[in-house]
Amino acid sequence: MDILESIFALIQKNFLDIITVLWVIWFAGVALGVVVCTVSSCRNRRTLARLSQKVESDQRRRDEGGVQFDLDMDRINDTLVHREAELREDVERMGLDFGLQGVLEHFRGKVQRRLADLPATHREIEARLRNIYAALNDFKDLIEPDQLSLARMALKRGVTGKAAALLKRAQTLGNQQVAEASGSQLAVARNKKLAAGAAFLLGQLAETDFDYFGATQHYQLAADLQPANLTYLKAAAELSYAFEEFQETGHLLEQVLKIQEKLLGPEHPDLAQTLNNLGVLRHTQGRQAEAEAFYLWALEICESKGHPQDQDAVNLRQNYAAFLQEVGRHHEADAVKARAAMA
């Protein structure tokens, strides 16, 4: 009993202190519970947000992949016939300007080949329009939702005017915001990217309408705005070569090569196609030593272990054989041709 009395006496004496300690412990437990619940709730919200974004993105991809395009084959045919007639008239007006005549005849030949195989042309246009349809989503913060919907509805019918108008507006807004951004490098970079993307898609739309003159201007602008974008550089290089603007083509291809070499290394197979293109370009320009150096580097990549021999490798050997034939090294040319035939 003495022990119990001592305990009760101690409790009575320190009752307030004990109550205070218990309250502190209770409040600490409540606070800890609130913190744990808050952290858990935040994590759950972030997880749900990520899942929601993923579901939305997957749904958008499914929707875009399942979009049905109703392209009028007669309209494609009429566009090609009209473009071919325009190019033929332009060739006739050129008179003795044989250089420009050659450029126009090149594009006229492209149009004629597409006219000769309308099903393949239909597939090419649909694939391009499908990519543009999906890419328009990148500009949803710059344009009204109803305008975006109208442009997409038109694209599904093969009508490009509304999408072109929308992209021109997005390009203008992007350039305007670049000019207005003060000290924000992130904002400038973001708006330059949007303006370049709009320019590239305008080039894609121009190619869909077989307007190669308009396309090359848009691609060049996209490459100027985003000089590290391989897609823009390659598109600009391809059309600048067709227009026989060889100096500009060389500049663009050398940029592509530099970026690829930095990102992929000097022996990556993706470099071989760029080196082949540079070889063809320098051969065309009469810069034979440079042409052969590019061809040999490309061949070294193609023939290294682990790189399968594909159509690009065959084309490379054929181009190199044509180069050797032209410079009078016929035996070497025959050997390269034989190697190409065996691939």
PyMOL commands that set and color helices and strands:
alter all, ss='L'
color gray80, all
select helices_A, chain A and resi 2-13+15-65+73-93+98-116+118-139+145-156+161-180+185-208+212-225+230-242+246-264+270-285+288-303+311-326+330-342
alter helices_A, ss='H'
color red, helices_A
deselect
rebuild
show_as cartoon
